[in-house]
Amino acid sequence: VSSQGMTTAERIPGSPNQTTGVFVTDTRQVVAVGSPSPGAAYQFDPMLVSWSGVENNQEWTAAPSNLAGSFGLEGFGIGSVLLAGRAAKGENIIMGNHGLVSMRATGDPRTVFA
């Protein structure tokens, strides 16, 4: 194995500017675990999951023309901070500091994940 040069990770344009973790789903959407709340303030929310449009990692604002969106997981009994997420076959696992929750694609553009 040879390495000819160094590469660095760069922020994807339009993506959240702060996250606890990131993974890609089998529906080809980038998911940010712990991310800023949508809106003018963009205050970091440790319990918010945000996701990009399908096959468009630069589209993070929900609109009728895409499947981007976000959802808060407060009240799901998994803690106060989201720590990580992982894609699995047919579902995604989100880990909080006190438990896990499953996130599945619905195929419905109004709900995207459940």
Secondary structure, DSSP 8 states (H G I E B T S, - for coil): ----S-------TTS-S--SEEEE-TTS-EEEEEEE-SSSS--EEEEEEEE-BTTBTT--S--TTS--EEEE-TTSSS-SSEEEEEEETTEEEEEETTEEEEE-B-S-TTTSB-
